[in-house]
């Protein structure tokens, strides 16, 4: 009972306390039993063997209700085929095209902010990343109004996922208002995406630079191997997985820059010195923004959006010297791994310089799990990082910002590790920015 209460009230504290109990700790919440992997090396072993430790557990069961067997949630036996069919959509050339969409939308957001008008960074970044993702997926197939509605439905679905993962199946089906909203939003979202797939199939158009064209072009990806339902599963998966993580990482990065004015000035100086003569920041500029990139990496380390994941043993095995039966749920937390002092000295300090190429104690790759590891690592890792760096650099080029007194940066552990309520006040750094209307 006490564990159930603490899991609801302070899940991060609960998982961090387990690290002192050993590398593999039993956890029981009501009828639910699991083993929590607290050791980074054991977490790496877990992720390296997806035949023994397959995707599963309550969260993935609920995700599958929405995404079906998309790339993130599919079992091992389907993963290799899906990854092969999807990989061409994330080629270097495709990613370059996607980043141009991100650059344009980031510039539009930067120009839309008003001097002195408070901003909710998480809401702004969610709208930006989701809009960018929909455009890169469909290349203008949806109107801005449809994008707004899709973003709203996506938000409703995401808010409901965590609740449904921790509740028993029966309460999640009770026809209360929250459950009805969740089901309606999920159905609308899938219907919207299914309509786009059907229309694109009818038109036969596969020559675009968008993700759907890449999946439908047989010469590139063998996209004919995906049926309409499978394609819809993948598109829902990318929407759910692709926008939330980047938006949350950006919101945290904005928060940490607001808290450290010297670091904010260093990022601005890097952006100012990029030698672009006033051009918009684009994918070709990423190599000249190492501090901005390291700030994003450190935000992903400090508060990884995906903070808790599960695997299920497909056969009896031994992990960390302990026998684990088939069918046992194992939990691992990137948040916990990212705050281990043996991998990250002074882990409670936000320090982008720990990622610098010349750093003496650069973190080992195996201790950074923001994008997973092994065969099931995130297929969109490079795109997500590029997007976050471009957005943060664009905002830093136009604005400096301070956090307001009513802002609350307490991390809230749900499906992702979001800040409770961030509010910043932007101050223009460039000419031509429109001031907020005075009352």
C-alpha positions as a LaTeX table, in Angstrom:
\begin{tabular}{lrrr}
\hline
Residue & $x$ (\AA) & $y$ (\AA) & $z$ (\AA) \\
\hline
Unk1 & 0.00 & 0.00 & 0.00 \\
Unk2 & 2.79 & 2.42 & 0.91 \\
Unk3 & 4.56 & 1.63 & $-2.37$ \\
Unk4 & 1.34 & 2.34 & $-4.30$ \\
Unk5 & 0.96 & 5.72 & $-2.61$ \\
Unk6 & 4.58 & 6.66 & $-3.20$ \\
Unk7 & 4.43 & 5.54 & $-6.82$ \\
Unk8 & 1.50 & 7.92 & $-7.31$ \\
Unk9 & 2.96 & 10.84 & $-5.33$ \\
Unk10 & 6.71 & 10.63 & $-5.87$ \\
Unk11 & 7.63 & 8.07 & $-8.54$ \\
Unk12 & 11.05 & 9.60 & $-9.19$ \\
Unk13 & 11.92 & 9.50 & $-5.51$ \\
Unk14 & 10.74 & 5.92 & $-5.26$ \\
Unk15 & 12.89 & 4.73 & $-8.15$ \\
Unk16 & 15.95 & 6.63 & $-6.96$ \\
Unk17 & 15.60 & 5.06 & $-3.52$ \\
Unk18 & 15.65 & 1.61 & $-5.10$ \\
Unk19 & 19.18 & 2.19 & $-6.43$ \\
Unk20 & 20.52 & 1.82 & $-2.88$ \\
Unk21 & 18.89 & $-1.61$ & $-2.56$ \\
Unk22 & 20.87 & $-3.31$ & $-5.29$ \\
Unk23 & 21.15 & $-3.72$ & $-9.07$ \\
Unk24 & 17.92 & $-5.74$ & $-9.42$ \\
Unk25 & 15.14 & $-4.88$ & $-6.97$ \\
Unk26 & 11.69 & $-6.49$ & $-6.64$ \\
Unk27 & 8.75 & $-4.08$ & $-6.76$ \\
Unk28 & 5.15 & $-4.90$ & $-5.95$ \\
Unk29 & 2.20 & $-2.56$ & $-6.44$ \\
Unk30 & $-1.04$ & $-4.34$ & $-5.58$ \\
Unk31 & $-1.17$ & $-7.46$ & $-7.76$ \\
Unk32 & 1.52 & $-6.11$ & $-10.09$ \\
Unk33 & 5.01 & $-7.56$ & $-9.59$ \\
Unk34 & 8.18 & $-6.53$ & $-11.38$ \\
Unk35 & 11.94 & $-6.36$ & $-11.07$ \\
Unk36 & 13.51 & $-2.90$ & $-11.29$ \\
Unk37 & 16.89 & $-2.77$ & $-13.04$ \\
Unk38 & 18.93 & $-0.01$ & $-11.37$ \\
Unk39 & 22.40 & $-0.83$ & $-12.71$ \\
Unk40 & 23.41 & 0.81 & $-16.04$ \\
Unk41 & 25.30 & $-2.28$ & $-17.24$ \\
Unk42 & 22.33 & $-4.55$ & $-16.55$ \\
Unk43 & 20.04 & $-2.06$ & $-18.30$ \\
Unk44 & 22.37 & $-2.25$ & $-21.28$ \\
Unk45 & 22.26 & $-6.05$ & $-21.18$ \\
Unk46 & 18.47 & $-5.88$ & $-21.11$ \\
Unk47 & 18.35 & $-3.63$ & $-24.18$ \\
Unk48 & 20.97 & $-5.59$ & $-26.11$ \\
Unk49 & 18.95 & $-8.83$ & $-26.09$ \\
Unk50 & 15.47 & $-8.15$ & $-27.41$ \\
Unk51 & 14.86 & $-11.85$ & $-28.05$ \\
Unk52 & 14.97 & $-12.60$ & $-24.33$ \\
Unk53 & 13.63 & $-9.24$ & $-23.13$ \\
Unk54 & 10.79 & $-8.24$ & $-25.44$ \\
Unk55 & 8.58 & $-5.16$ & $-25.43$ \\
Unk56 & 5.72 & $-5.72$ & $-22.99$ \\
Unk57 & 4.05 & $-4.70$ & $-19.76$ \\
Unk58 & 1.06 & $-2.52$ & $-18.89$ \\
Unk59 & 2.29 & 0.63 & $-20.66$ \\
Unk60 & 2.96 & $-1.15$ & $-23.94$ \\
Unk61 & $-0.39$ & $-2.93$ & $-23.69$ \\
Unk62 & $-2.10$ & 0.47 & $-23.54$ \\
Unk63 & 0.10 & 1.96 & $-26.25$ \\
Unk64 & $-0.90$ & $-0.89$ & $-28.56$ \\
Unk65 & $-4.56$ & 0.05 & $-28.08$ \\
Unk66 & $-3.70$ & 3.26 & $-29.94$ \\
Unk67 & $-0.72$ & 2.44 & $-32.16$ \\
Unk68 & $-1.32$ & $-1.22$ & $-32.87$ \\
Unk69 & 1.95 & $-3.02$ & $-33.52$ \\
Unk70 & 3.88 & 0.03 & $-34.69$ \\
Unk71 & 7.66 & 0.18 & $-34.56$ \\
Unk72 & 7.84 & 1.28 & $-30.91$ \\
Unk73 & 5.43 & $-1.30$ & $-29.52$ \\
Unk74 & 5.68 & $-4.29$ & $-31.87$ \\
Unk75 & 7.07 & $-7.58$ & $-30.56$ \\
Unk76 & 10.54 & $-8.80$ & $-31.50$ \\
Unk77 & 9.29 & $-11.12$ & $-34.25$ \\
Unk78 & 7.93 & $-8.13$ & $-36.23$ \\
Unk79 & 10.62 & $-5.58$ & $-35.49$ \\
Unk80 & 13.33 & $-6.42$ & $-38.01$ \\
Unk81 & 10.92 & $-6.33$ & $-40.98$ \\
Unk82 & 9.39 & $-3.04$ & $-39.85$ \\
Unk83 & 12.77 & $-1.42$ & $-39.26$ \\
Unk84 & 13.95 & $-2.47$ & $-42.72$ \\
Unk85 & 10.85 & $-1.01$ & $-44.39$ \\
Unk86 & 11.05 & 2.22 & $-42.41$ \\
Unk87 & 14.79 & 2.92 & $-42.55$ \\
Unk88 & 14.81 & 4.66 & $-45.99$ \\
Unk89 & 12.40 & 7.26 & $-44.61$ \\
Unk90 & 15.19 & 8.31 & $-42.22$ \\
Unk91 & 18.05 & 8.51 & $-44.71$ \\
Unk92 & 20.40 & 11.48 & $-44.52$ \\
Unk93 & 18.77 & 13.09 & $-47.56$ \\
Unk94 & 15.28 & 12.68 & $-46.12$ \\
Unk95 & 16.32 & 14.08 & $-42.74$ \\
Unk96 & 17.81 & 17.13 & $-44.49$ \\
Unk97 & 14.42 & 17.78 & $-46.07$ \\
Unk98 & 12.59 & 17.33 & $-42.79$ \\
Unk99 & 14.88 & 19.78 & $-41.00$ \\
Unk100 & 14.03 & 22.51 & $-43.49$ \\
Unk101 & 10.39 & 22.20 & $-42.42$ \\
Unk102 & 11.47 & 22.47 & $-38.78$ \\
Unk103 & 13.60 & 25.54 & $-39.53$ \\
Unk104 & 10.69 & 27.33 & $-41.15$ \\
Unk105 & 8.29 & 26.59 & $-38.32$ \\
Unk106 & 10.87 & 27.53 & $-35.68$ \\
Unk107 & 11.41 & 30.89 & $-37.36$ \\
Unk108 & 7.64 & 31.47 & $-37.44$ \\
Unk109 & 7.37 & 30.77 & $-33.71$ \\
Unk110 & 10.29 & 33.08 & $-32.95$ \\
Unk111 & 8.64 & 35.89 & $-34.92$ \\
Unk112 & 5.27 & 35.28 & $-33.26$ \\
Unk113 & 6.53 & 35.80 & $-29.71$ \\
Unk114 & 5.96 & 39.26 & $-28.29$ \\
Unk115 & 8.27 & 41.37 & $-26.16$ \\
Unk116 & 7.36 & 40.91 & $-22.50$ \\
Unk117 & 4.38 & 38.63 & $-23.09$ \\
Unk118 & 4.64 & 35.48 & $-20.92$ \\
Unk119 & 5.16 & 32.22 & $-22.79$ \\
Unk120 & 4.40 & 28.63 & $-21.81$ \\
Unk121 & 7.45 & 26.87 & $-23.32$ \\
Unk122 & 5.96 & 23.38 & $-23.19$ \\
Unk123 & 2.73 & 24.37 & $-24.94$ \\
Unk124 & 4.67 & 26.35 & $-27.56$ \\
Unk125 & 7.11 & 23.53 & $-28.21$ \\
Unk126 & 4.38 & 20.88 & $-28.42$ \\
Unk127 & 2.53 & 22.92 & $-31.03$ \\
Unk128 & 5.76 & 23.49 & $-32.96$ \\
Unk129 & 7.04 & 19.91 & $-32.92$ \\
Unk130 & 3.66 & 18.34 & $-33.65$ \\
Unk131 & 2.97 & 20.76 & $-36.49$ \\
Unk132 & 6.45 & 20.14 & $-37.91$ \\
Unk133 & 5.99 & 16.40 & $-37.64$ \\
Unk134 & 2.61 & 16.40 & $-39.37$ \\
Unk135 & 4.03 & 18.52 & $-42.20$ \\
Unk136 & 7.07 & 16.27 & $-42.64$ \\
Unk137 & 4.81 & 13.22 & $-42.58$ \\
Unk138 & 2.27 & 14.47 & $-45.13$ \\
Unk139 & 3.77 & 17.47 & $-46.99$ \\
Unk140 & 0.76 & 19.76 & $-46.77$ \\
Unk141 & $-1.88$ & 17.06 & $-47.17$ \\
Unk142 & $-3.58$ & 18.35 & $-44.01$ \\
Unk143 & $-4.82$ & 21.91 & $-43.58$ \\
Unk144 & $-3.59$ & 23.99 & $-40.65$ \\
Unk145 & $-7.04$ & 23.50 & $-39.09$ \\
Unk146 & $-6.70$ & 19.74 & $-39.37$ \\
Unk147 & $-3.23$ & 19.97 & $-37.86$ \\
Unk148 & $-4.60$ & 21.95 & $-34.90$ \\
Unk149 & $-7.31$ & 19.34 & $-34.34$ \\
Unk150 & $-4.81$ & 16.49 & $-34.68$ \\
Unk151 & $-2.55$ & 18.19 & $-32.11$ \\
Unk152 & $-5.48$ & 18.53 & $-29.69$ \\
Unk153 & $-6.48$ & 14.88 & $-30.12$ \\
Unk154 & $-2.88$ & 13.82 & $-29.70$ \\
Unk155 & $-2.67$ & 15.74 & $-26.41$ \\
Unk156 & $-5.82$ & 14.10 & $-25.10$ \\
Unk157 & $-4.53$ & 10.66 & $-26.02$ \\
Unk158 & $-1.12$ & 11.23 & $-24.45$ \\
Unk159 & $-2.62$ & 12.49 & $-21.19$ \\
Unk160 & $-4.76$ & 9.36 & $-20.99$ \\
Unk161 & $-2.04$ & 6.81 & $-21.74$ \\
Unk162 & $-0.28$ & 6.93 & $-18.38$ \\
Unk163 & $-3.51$ & 6.80 & $-16.39$ \\
Unk164 & $-4.64$ & 3.78 & $-18.37$ \\
Unk165 & $-1.26$ & 2.10 & $-17.93$ \\
Unk166 & $-1.35$ & 2.28 & $-14.12$ \\
Unk167 & $-5.08$ & 1.56 & $-13.73$ \\
Unk168 & $-6.56$ & $-1.91$ & $-13.95$ \\
Unk169 & $-8.12$ & $-2.69$ & $-17.31$ \\
Unk170 & $-11.72$ & $-2.59$ & $-16.04$ \\
Unk171 & $-11.65$ & 0.99 & $-14.60$ \\
Unk172 & $-10.02$ & 2.15 & $-17.84$ \\
Unk173 & $-13.11$ & 0.91 & $-19.69$ \\
Unk174 & $-15.70$ & 2.55 & $-17.44$ \\
Unk175 & $-17.58$ & 5.12 & $-19.58$ \\
Unk176 & $-16.62$ & 8.19 & $-17.54$ \\
Unk177 & $-15.90$ & 11.47 & $-19.32$ \\
Unk178 & $-12.10$ & 11.03 & $-19.34$ \\
Unk179 & $-12.33$ & 7.57 & $-20.89$ \\
Unk180 & $-14.83$ & 8.76 & $-23.49$ \\
Unk181 & $-12.58$ & 11.68 & $-24.45$ \\
Unk182 & $-9.60$ & 9.35 & $-24.74$ \\
Unk183 & $-11.43$ & 6.90 & $-26.99$ \\
Unk184 & $-12.94$ & 9.63 & $-29.19$ \\
Unk185 & $-9.61$ & 11.40 & $-29.59$ \\
Unk186 & $-7.81$ & 8.17 & $-30.45$ \\
Unk187 & $-10.48$ & 7.20 & $-32.97$ \\
Unk188 & $-10.41$ & 10.65 & $-34.63$ \\
Unk189 & $-6.63$ & 10.64 & $-34.81$ \\
Unk190 & $-6.53$ & 7.23 & $-36.46$ \\
Unk191 & $-9.39$ & 8.16 & $-38.81$ \\
Unk192 & $-7.56$ & 11.32 & $-39.92$ \\
Unk193 & $-4.37$ & 9.41 & $-40.65$ \\
Unk194 & $-6.21$ & 6.53 & $-42.32$ \\
Unk195 & $-7.93$ & 9.04 & $-44.60$ \\
Unk196 & $-4.59$ & 10.51 & $-45.66$ \\
Unk197 & $-3.19$ & 7.04 & $-46.40$ \\
Unk198 & $-6.26$ & 6.07 & $-48.43$ \\
Unk199 & $-6.19$ & 9.29 & $-50.46$ \\
Unk200 & $-2.46$ & 8.94 & $-51.15$ \\
Unk201 & $-3.00$ & 5.34 & $-52.28$ \\
Unk202 & $-5.73$ & 6.48 & $-54.67$ \\
Unk203 & $-3.62$ & 9.26 & $-56.11$ \\
Unk204 & $-0.57$ & 7.05 & $-56.54$ \\
Unk205 & 1.66 & 10.04 & $-55.68$ \\
Unk206 & 4.90 & 8.92 & $-54.02$ \\
Unk207 & 7.36 & 11.50 & $-55.34$ \\
Unk208 & 7.19 & 13.90 & $-52.39$ \\
Unk209 & 9.83 & 14.58 & $-49.76$ \\
Unk210 & 7.50 & 13.65 & $-46.93$ \\
Unk211 & 7.67 & 10.54 & $-44.79$ \\
Unk212 & 4.52 & 8.97 & $-46.22$ \\
Unk213 & 5.92 & 9.20 & $-49.76$ \\
Unk214 & 9.05 & 7.40 & $-48.57$ \\
Unk215 & 6.96 & 4.61 & $-47.06$ \\
Unk216 & 4.81 & 4.22 & $-50.16$ \\
Unk217 & 7.63 & 4.25 & $-52.72$ \\
Unk218 & 8.42 & 0.57 & $-53.48$ \\
Unk219 & 11.79 & 1.39 & $-54.98$ \\
Unk220 & 12.93 & 3.03 & $-51.75$ \\
Unk221 & 11.50 & 1.16 & $-48.82$ \\
Unk222 & 9.44 & $-1.67$ & $-50.12$ \\
Unk223 & 6.53 & 0.28 & $-48.72$ \\
Unk224 & 4.15 & $-2.01$ & $-50.58$ \\
Unk225 & 4.97 & $-4.44$ & $-47.77$ \\
Unk226 & 2.87 & $-2.31$ & $-45.41$ \\
Unk227 & $-0.88$ & $-2.61$ & $-45.64$ \\
Unk228 & $-3.07$ & 0.41 & $-44.93$ \\
Unk229 & $-3.60$ & $-0.54$ & $-41.29$ \\
Unk230 & 0.11 & $-1.14$ & $-40.80$ \\
Unk231 & 0.91 & 2.24 & $-42.33$ \\
Unk232 & $-1.60$ & 3.90 & $-40.03$ \\
Unk233 & 0.00 & 2.13 & $-37.06$ \\
Unk234 & 3.39 & 3.54 & $-38.05$ \\
Unk235 & 2.08 & 7.07 & $-38.57$ \\
Unk236 & 0.33 & 7.11 & $-35.19$ \\
Unk237 & 3.51 & 5.75 & $-33.62$ \\
Unk238 & 5.65 & 8.51 & $-35.14$ \\
Unk239 & 3.18 & 11.18 & $-34.07$ \\
Unk240 & 3.00 & 9.95 & $-30.48$ \\
Unk241 & 6.72 & 9.20 & $-30.10$ \\
Unk242 & 8.18 & 11.92 & $-32.30$ \\
Unk243 & 6.73 & 15.16 & $-31.04$ \\
Unk244 & 6.41 & 14.69 & $-27.27$ \\
Unk245 & 10.03 & 13.81 & $-26.57$ \\
Unk246 & 11.47 & 16.71 & $-28.57$ \\
Unk247 & 9.01 & 19.23 & $-27.15$ \\
Unk248 & 9.64 & 18.19 & $-23.56$ \\
Unk249 & 13.41 & 18.27 & $-24.05$ \\
Unk250 & 13.15 & 21.79 & $-25.50$ \\
Unk251 & 10.95 & 22.98 & $-22.64$ \\
Unk252 & 13.51 & 21.75 & $-20.12$ \\
Unk253 & 16.37 & 23.30 & $-22.11$ \\
Unk254 & 14.58 & 26.66 & $-22.11$ \\
Unk255 & 14.09 & 26.32 & $-18.34$ \\
Unk256 & 17.75 & 25.54 & $-17.66$ \\
Unk257 & 18.94 & 28.40 & $-19.86$ \\
Unk258 & 16.61 & 30.77 & $-18.02$ \\
Unk259 & 18.12 & 29.60 & $-14.72$ \\
Unk260 & 21.71 & 30.12 & $-15.91$ \\
Unk261 & 22.15 & 33.48 & $-17.61$ \\
Unk262 & 25.83 & 32.88 & $-18.33$ \\
Unk263 & 25.03 & 29.64 & $-20.15$ \\
Unk264 & 22.24 & 31.40 & $-22.03$ \\
Unk265 & 24.71 & 34.08 & $-23.16$ \\
Unk266 & 27.19 & 31.41 & $-24.30$ \\
Unk267 & 24.53 & 29.72 & $-26.42$ \\
Unk268 & 23.51 & 33.08 & $-27.88$ \\
Unk269 & 27.14 & 33.91 & $-28.65$ \\
Unk270 & 27.53 & 30.58 & $-30.44$ \\
Unk271 & 24.44 & 31.28 & $-32.53$ \\
Unk272 & 25.50 & 34.87 & $-33.21$ \\
Unk273 & 28.92 & 33.70 & $-34.36$ \\
Unk274 & 27.70 & 31.05 & $-36.75$ \\
Unk275 & 28.66 & 33.23 & $-39.74$ \\
Unk276 & 25.38 & 32.95 & $-41.60$ \\
Unk277 & 25.00 & 36.65 & $-42.44$ \\
Unk278 & 21.40 & 36.79 & $-41.27$ \\
Unk279 & 20.21 & 33.61 & $-42.97$ \\
Unk280 & 17.76 & 31.35 & $-41.20$ \\
Unk281 & 19.36 & 28.54 & $-39.21$ \\
Unk282 & 19.14 & 25.25 & $-41.10$ \\
Unk283 & 20.38 & 21.69 & $-41.09$ \\
Unk284 & 23.69 & 22.65 & $-42.71$ \\
Unk285 & 24.52 & 24.72 & $-39.61$ \\
Unk286 & 24.21 & 21.92 & $-37.06$ \\
Unk287 & 27.96 & 21.19 & $-36.99$ \\
Unk288 & 28.61 & 24.79 & $-35.95$ \\
Unk289 & 26.37 & 24.59 & $-32.89$ \\
Unk290 & 28.13 & 22.17 & $-30.51$ \\
Unk291 & 27.19 & 23.98 & $-27.28$ \\
Unk292 & 23.55 & 24.19 & $-28.34$ \\
Unk293 & 23.60 & 20.47 & $-29.09$ \\
Unk294 & 25.27 & 19.72 & $-25.76$ \\
Unk295 & 22.62 & 21.77 & $-23.97$ \\
Unk296 & 19.93 & 19.61 & $-25.58$ \\
Unk297 & 21.83 & 16.43 & $-24.66$ \\
Unk298 & 22.16 & 17.57 & $-21.06$ \\
Unk299 & 18.44 & 18.38 & $-20.88$ \\
Unk300 & 17.75 & 14.87 & $-22.17$ \\
Unk301 & 20.08 & 13.47 & $-19.54$ \\
Unk302 & 18.77 & 15.46 & $-16.60$ \\
Unk303 & 15.08 & 14.96 & $-17.33$ \\
Unk304 & 14.71 & 12.28 & $-20.03$ \\
Unk305 & 11.18 & 12.60 & $-21.45$ \\
Unk306 & 10.81 & 8.82 & $-21.51$ \\
Unk307 & 11.68 & 8.10 & $-17.89$ \\
Unk308 & 10.34 & 4.57 & $-17.40$ \\
Unk309 & 10.12 & 1.55 & $-19.71$ \\
Unk310 & 9.40 & $-2.13$ & $-19.38$ \\
Unk311 & 10.41 & $-5.43$ & $-20.89$ \\
Unk312 & 9.01 & $-8.94$ & $-20.40$ \\
Unk313 & 11.18 & $-12.07$ & $-20.30$ \\
Unk314 & 10.31 & $-14.44$ & $-23.11$ \\
Unk315 & 12.16 & $-17.33$ & $-21.50$ \\
Unk316 & 13.77 & $-18.12$ & $-18.16$ \\
Unk317 & 17.12 & $-16.37$ & $-17.89$ \\
Unk318 & 19.74 & $-15.05$ & $-15.48$ \\
Unk319 & 20.31 & $-11.31$ & $-15.08$ \\
Unk320 & 22.89 & $-9.91$ & $-12.70$ \\
Unk321 & 23.38 & $-13.35$ & $-11.20$ \\
Unk322 & 19.69 & $-13.63$ & $-10.36$ \\
Unk323 & 17.34 & $-16.19$ & $-11.91$ \\
Unk324 & 14.42 & $-14.53$ & $-13.69$ \\
Unk325 & 11.46 & $-16.67$ & $-14.79$ \\
Unk326 & 9.74 & $-16.39$ & $-18.15$ \\
Unk327 & 6.92 & $-13.86$ & $-18.22$ \\
Unk328 & 8.42 & $-11.55$ & $-15.58$ \\
Unk329 & 8.13 & $-7.79$ & $-16.11$ \\
Unk330 & 11.35 & $-5.80$ & $-15.76$ \\
Unk331 & 11.38 & $-2.03$ & $-15.38$ \\
Unk332 & 14.27 & 0.28 & $-16.17$ \\
Unk333 & 14.46 & 4.05 & $-15.83$ \\
Unk334 & 16.67 & 6.26 & $-18.01$ \\
Unk335 & 16.19 & 8.95 & $-15.34$ \\
Unk336 & 17.74 & 6.65 & $-12.75$ \\
Unk337 & 20.61 & 5.62 & $-15.03$ \\
Unk338 & 21.27 & 9.25 & $-15.98$ \\
Unk339 & 21.73 & 10.26 & $-12.33$ \\
Unk340 & 24.27 & 7.58 & $-11.37$ \\
Unk341 & 27.43 & 9.40 & $-10.16$ \\
Unk342 & 29.75 & 6.69 & $-11.50$ \\
Unk343 & 28.65 & 7.64 & $-15.03$ \\
Unk344 & 27.89 & 11.32 & $-14.43$ \\
Unk345 & 30.03 & 13.05 & $-11.79$ \\
Unk346 & 27.97 & 15.60 & $-9.85$ \\
Unk347 & 24.79 & 14.35 & $-11.57$ \\
Unk348 & 22.50 & 16.97 & $-10.01$ \\
Unk349 & 24.38 & 19.79 & $-11.74$ \\
Unk350 & 23.14 & 20.82 & $-15.18$ \\
Unk351 & 26.38 & 20.90 & $-17.15$ \\
Unk352 & 26.34 & 20.83 & $-20.98$ \\
Unk353 & 30.14 & 20.92 & $-20.98$ \\
Unk354 & 30.25 & 17.31 & $-19.78$ \\
Unk355 & 29.31 & 16.42 & $-23.39$ \\
Unk356 & 32.07 & 18.51 & $-25.01$ \\
Unk357 & 34.47 & 16.54 & $-27.20$ \\
Unk358 & 37.40 & 17.75 & $-25.09$ \\
Unk359 & 35.77 & 16.87 & $-21.74$ \\
Unk360 & 37.97 & 14.69 & $-19.49$ \\
Unk361 & 35.11 & 12.50 & $-18.27$ \\
Unk362 & 32.72 & 12.38 & $-21.21$ \\
Unk363 & 29.75 & 10.13 & $-20.35$ \\
Unk364 & 29.86 & 6.60 & $-21.79$ \\
Unk365 & 27.38 & 5.98 & $-24.58$ \\
Unk366 & 25.98 & 2.99 & $-22.71$ \\
Unk367 & 24.91 & 5.25 & $-19.84$ \\
Unk368 & 22.78 & 7.53 & $-22.04$ \\
Unk369 & 19.36 & 6.00 & $-22.68$ \\
Unk370 & 17.26 & 8.95 & $-23.83$ \\
Unk371 & 16.88 & 7.24 & $-27.22$ \\
Unk372 & 17.13 & 3.68 & $-25.97$ \\
Unk373 & 19.88 & 1.32 & $-27.07$ \\
Unk374 & 20.45 & $-1.84$ & $-29.03$ \\
Unk375 & 18.27 & $-3.02$ & $-31.89$ \\
Unk376 & 15.24 & $-1.16$ & $-30.50$ \\
Unk377 & 16.94 & 2.23 & $-30.27$ \\
Unk378 & 14.92 & 5.15 & $-31.61$ \\
Unk379 & 14.94 & 5.24 & $-35.42$ \\
Unk380 & 14.38 & 9.01 & $-35.31$ \\
Unk381 & 17.24 & 9.85 & $-32.94$ \\
Unk382 & 19.20 & 11.95 & $-35.44$ \\
Unk383 & 16.10 & 13.77 & $-36.62$ \\
Unk384 & 14.92 & 14.48 & $-33.08$ \\
Unk385 & 18.31 & 15.86 & $-32.03$ \\
Unk386 & 18.60 & 17.98 & $-35.16$ \\
Unk387 & 15.11 & 19.38 & $-34.63$ \\
Unk388 & 15.77 & 20.29 & $-31.00$ \\
Unk389 & 19.09 & 21.99 & $-31.79$ \\
Unk390 & 17.61 & 24.02 & $-34.67$ \\
Unk391 & 14.64 & 25.18 & $-32.61$ \\
Unk392 & 16.71 & 26.14 & $-29.57$ \\
Unk393 & 19.26 & 27.97 & $-31.72$ \\
Unk394 & 16.52 & 29.86 & $-33.59$ \\
Unk395 & 14.87 & 30.99 & $-30.36$ \\
Unk396 & 18.23 & 31.99 & $-28.86$ \\
Unk397 & 19.02 & 34.06 & $-31.96$ \\
Unk398 & 15.87 & 36.14 & $-31.48$ \\
Unk399 & 15.24 & 36.18 & $-27.74$ \\
Unk400 & 16.63 & 36.01 & $-24.27$ \\
Unk401 & 14.25 & 34.85 & $-21.58$ \\
Unk402 & 13.76 & 34.86 & $-17.82$ \\
Unk403 & 11.60 & 32.52 & $-15.80$ \\
Unk404 & 8.64 & 34.10 & $-14.03$ \\
Unk405 & 8.03 & 33.78 & $-10.26$ \\
Unk406 & 4.84 & 31.75 & $-10.79$ \\
Unk407 & 6.71 & 29.18 & $-12.90$ \\
Unk408 & 6.95 & 25.71 & $-11.35$ \\
Unk409 & 9.67 & 23.45 & $-12.76$ \\
Unk410 & 8.75 & 20.45 & $-10.63$ \\
Unk411 & 9.06 & 17.34 & $-12.84$ \\
Unk412 & 5.78 & 15.48 & $-13.27$ \\
Unk413 & 6.26 & 11.80 & $-14.05$ \\
Unk414 & 3.53 & 10.56 & $-16.37$ \\
Unk415 & 4.00 & 9.11 & $-19.86$ \\
Unk416 & 6.82 & 11.64 & $-20.19$ \\
Unk417 & 8.75 & 13.65 & $-17.63$ \\
Unk418 & 7.18 & 17.06 & $-18.10$ \\
Unk419 & 7.69 & 20.27 & $-16.11$ \\
Unk420 & 4.63 & 21.08 & $-14.02$ \\
Unk421 & 4.11 & 24.67 & $-15.23$ \\
Unk422 & 6.80 & 26.68 & $-16.96$ \\
Unk423 & 6.38 & 30.36 & $-17.74$ \\
Unk424 & 9.06 & 32.62 & $-19.18$ \\
Unk425 & 9.15 & 36.26 & $-20.26$ \\
Unk426 & 10.98 & 36.83 & $-23.57$ \\
Unk427 & 13.05 & 39.93 & $-24.30$ \\
Unk428 & 13.92 & 40.68 & $-27.92$ \\
Unk429 & 17.54 & 40.48 & $-29.06$ \\
Unk430 & 16.89 & 41.59 & $-32.67$ \\
Unk431 & 15.18 & 44.51 & $-34.32$ \\
Unk432 & 11.74 & 44.21 & $-35.82$ \\
Unk433 & 10.19 & 42.12 & $-33.04$ \\
Unk434 & 6.66 & 43.23 & $-32.22$ \\
Unk435 & 6.12 & 44.26 & $-28.58$ \\
Unk436 & 3.17 & 42.92 & $-26.63$ \\
Unk437 & 0.09 & 45.14 & $-26.69$ \\
Unk438 & $-0.13$ & 47.30 & $-23.61$ \\
Unk439 & $-3.33$ & 47.10 & $-21.52$ \\
\hline
\end{tabular}
